[in-house]
Amino acid sequence: MISHKKRIVIFDENEFYNSIAAASLSKAQFFNLVSRYQNFCLMTTRLKLDKPDVILMDLPCAEGVRAIREVKELKPDVQVVVLSVHQRIEDVVNALRFGADGYVIKHLNGNDLIQALDKMYFGGVALSASVARTLVQEFWRPRNNPLSGAEIKVLKLMSNARTYTAIAEDLQISAQTVKVHTRNIYRKLNVHCKSEAIAIAQQGRLIN
């Protein structure tokens, strides 16, 4: 029997993702959804009334990561879990530096969200599996590696014979962005083709 369910509030300006998160939480075993908002200012003014243990929030357009610090100043004991479509290493690290207690990627399937929150309930960190992998890869990246985290991901997929289109779909970015990353990889490694880039990266352990 669960002695205490944590009170959770959702903030997301996008009603589509807001409702998906709410639907996911309806199946949660350790959390009670008490309120959900699309207006950040309204959410902050109702913190005393809602008394949340956890706030699951996308970053508001106006405040960005500063919103995390603002919430923490208003309610220092609350746990803030960022809900985002972005999983760039810079975005994750920046959110954590501003006080986020977790970072979950938006999915139509809510299982990832519930699993991440359950980990936090039992003392862990609420991170999507893909975000956790990104952080680990960044940690183990050689300090003299000239490639960014995004470029490493692209090059690893290239080494698995993935096409630009397939890489774009896997990373949830545009094919044009993949091409930009590829040009930057070639420039940084001083090569002119994919096979040369992969060979140098593998020899230098720039990709796992």
C-alpha positions as CSV (number, residue, x, y, z in Angstrom):
1,M,0.0,0.0,0.0
2,I,1.3,3.5,-0.9
3,S,1.4,5.7,2.2
4,H,2.0,8.9,0.3
5,K,1.4,10.0,-3.2
6,K,3.3,13.0,-4.4
7,R,1.3,16.0,-5.6
8,I,2.2,17.0,-9.1
9,V,1.4,20.1,-11.2
10,I,1.9,20.3,-15.0
11,F,2.8,23.5,-16.9
12,D,2.9,23.4,-20.7
13,E,1.8,26.3,-23.0
14,N,1.0,23.7,-25.6
15,E,-2.4,22.2,-24.8
16,F,-1.6,19.1,-26.9
17,Y,1.4,18.1,-24.9
18,N,-0.2,19.4,-21.7
19,S,-3.2,17.0,-22.2
20,I,-0.9,14.1,-23.1
21,A,1.1,14.5,-19.9
22,A,-2.1,14.7,-17.9
23,A,-3.4,11.5,-19.5
24,S,-0.1,9.7,-18.7
25,L,-0.2,10.8,-15.1
26,S,-3.7,9.4,-14.7
27,K,-2.0,6.0,-14.8
28,A,0.7,6.9,-12.3
29,Q,0.9,4.8,-9.2
30,F,2.9,7.3,-7.0
31,F,1.6,10.7,-8.1
32,N,-1.6,12.6,-7.9
33,L,-2.2,15.3,-10.6
34,V,-3.6,18.3,-8.7
35,S,-3.5,21.0,-11.4
36,R,-2.3,21.8,-14.9
37,Y,-1.6,25.2,-16.5
38,Q,-0.9,26.8,-19.8
39,N,-0.1,30.1,-18.2
40,F,3.2,30.3,-16.3
41,C,2.3,33.3,-14.2
42,L,-1.0,31.8,-13.1
43,M,0.8,28.6,-12.1
44,T,3.3,30.5,-9.9
45,T,0.6,32.5,-8.2
46,R,-1.2,29.3,-7.2
47,L,1.8,27.4,-5.8
48,K,0.7,27.9,-2.2
49,L,-2.8,26.6,-3.0
50,D,-1.6,23.6,-5.1
51,K,1.2,22.7,-2.7
52,P,3.0,20.6,-5.3
53,D,5.8,18.2,-4.5
54,V,6.7,18.1,-8.2
55,I,6.2,20.5,-11.1
56,L,6.4,18.9,-14.5
57,M,7.0,21.9,-16.8
58,D,8.0,22.9,-20.3
59,L,10.1,26.0,-20.3
60,P,7.9,29.0,-21.0
61,C,8.8,31.0,-24.1
62,A,9.3,34.3,-22.3
63,E,11.4,33.1,-19.3
64,G,13.3,30.0,-20.7
65,V,15.5,28.3,-18.1
66,R,15.1,31.3,-15.8
67,A,11.7,29.9,-15.0
68,I,13.2,27.0,-13.2
69,R,15.1,29.3,-10.8
70,E,12.0,31.5,-10.4
71,V,9.9,28.5,-9.3
72,K,12.7,27.3,-6.9
73,E,12.8,30.7,-5.3
74,L,9.1,30.7,-4.7
75,K,9.0,27.1,-3.5
76,P,12.5,25.8,-2.6
77,D,11.4,22.3,-1.7
78,V,9.6,21.6,-5.0
79,Q,11.2,19.2,-7.5
80,V,11.1,20.6,-11.0
81,V,11.2,18.2,-13.9
82,V,11.6,19.8,-17.4
83,L,9.4,18.4,-20.1
84,S,10.9,19.2,-23.5
85,V,11.0,18.2,-27.1
86,H,14.8,19.0,-27.1
87,Q,17.5,16.7,-25.9
88,R,20.6,18.6,-27.0
89,I,23.3,18.2,-24.3
90,E,23.5,22.0,-24.0
91,D,19.8,22.3,-23.2
92,V,19.9,19.5,-20.6
93,V,23.0,20.8,-18.8
94,N,21.7,24.3,-18.8
95,A,18.4,23.2,-17.3
96,L,20.2,21.2,-14.6
97,R,22.5,24.1,-13.8
98,F,19.5,26.4,-13.3
99,G,18.1,23.9,-10.7
100,A,16.1,21.3,-12.6
101,D,15.7,18.0,-10.8
102,G,15.0,16.0,-14.0
103,Y,14.6,16.2,-17.7
104,V,12.1,14.2,-19.7
105,I,11.5,14.2,-23.4
106,K,8.0,14.7,-24.7
107,H,6.6,11.5,-26.3
108,L,3.1,10.4,-27.4
109,N,3.7,7.3,-25.3
110,G,3.7,8.3,-21.6
111,N,5.6,5.2,-20.4
112,D,9.0,7.1,-20.5
113,L,7.5,9.9,-18.4
114,I,6.1,7.5,-15.7
115,Q,9.3,5.5,-15.6
116,A,11.4,8.7,-15.1
117,L,9.1,10.0,-12.4
118,D,9.0,6.6,-10.6
119,K,12.8,6.7,-10.4
120,M,12.6,10.1,-8.8
121,Y,10.0,8.9,-6.3
122,F,12.4,6.3,-5.0
123,G,15.4,8.7,-4.8
124,G,16.8,8.7,-8.3
125,V,16.9,11.3,-11.0
126,A,14.0,11.8,-13.4
127,L,15.7,11.4,-16.8
128,S,14.5,10.0,-20.1
129,A,16.5,7.0,-21.1
130,S,17.7,8.9,-24.2
131,V,18.8,11.9,-22.1
132,A,20.7,9.7,-19.7
133,R,22.6,8.1,-22.6
134,T,23.4,11.6,-24.0
135,L,24.8,12.7,-20.6
136,V,26.9,9.5,-20.3
137,Q,28.3,9.9,-23.8
138,E,29.2,13.5,-23.1
139,F,30.9,12.5,-19.8
140,W,33.0,9.9,-21.6
141,R,33.8,12.0,-24.6
142,P,37.6,12.6,-24.7
143,R,38.4,16.1,-23.5
144,N,40.4,16.8,-26.7
145,N,37.5,15.7,-28.9
146,P,36.8,18.5,-31.3
147,L,33.3,17.3,-32.1
148,S,30.2,18.4,-30.3
149,G,27.7,16.0,-28.8
150,A,25.4,16.4,-31.7
151,E,28.2,15.8,-34.2
152,I,29.2,12.7,-32.4
153,K,25.7,11.3,-32.7
154,V,25.6,12.1,-36.4
155,L,28.9,10.5,-37.0
156,K,28.0,7.3,-35.0
157,L,24.9,6.9,-37.1
158,M,26.9,7.5,-40.3
159,S,29.3,4.7,-39.2
160,N,26.2,2.4,-39.1
161,A,25.6,3.2,-42.8
162,R,22.6,5.4,-42.0
163,T,21.4,7.9,-44.7
164,Y,20.9,11.6,-44.0
165,T,17.1,11.1,-44.0
166,A,17.4,8.2,-41.6
167,I,19.8,10.1,-39.3
168,A,17.4,13.0,-39.3
169,E,14.5,10.8,-38.3
170,D,16.5,9.1,-35.5
171,L,17.7,12.4,-34.0
172,Q,14.4,14.2,-34.7
173,I,16.1,17.0,-36.6
174,S,16.0,18.1,-40.3
175,A,18.0,16.5,-43.1
176,Q,19.5,20.0,-43.6
177,T,20.8,20.1,-40.0
178,V,22.4,16.7,-40.5
179,K,24.2,18.1,-43.6
180,V,25.4,21.1,-41.6
181,H,26.7,18.8,-38.8
182,T,28.4,16.6,-41.5
183,R,30.2,19.6,-43.0
184,N,31.4,20.7,-39.6
185,I,32.6,17.2,-38.9
186,Y,34.7,17.1,-42.1
187,R,36.1,20.6,-41.4
188,K,37.1,19.7,-37.8
189,L,38.6,16.4,-38.7
190,N,40.2,17.8,-41.9
191,V,38.7,15.1,-44.1
192,H,36.8,15.1,-47.3
193,C,34.5,12.1,-47.1
194,K,32.5,9.9,-44.7
195,S,34.9,7.0,-44.7
196,E,37.9,9.2,-43.7
197,A,35.9,10.8,-41.0
198,I,34.7,7.5,-39.5
199,A,38.3,6.0,-39.7
200,I,39.8,9.0,-37.9
201,A,37.0,9.1,-35.3
202,Q,37.4,5.4,-34.5
203,Q,41.2,5.5,-34.3
204,G,41.0,8.5,-32.0
205,R,38.1,7.0,-30.0
206,L,36.0,10.1,-30.8
207,I,33.0,7.8,-31.1
208,N,32.3,4.7,-29.1
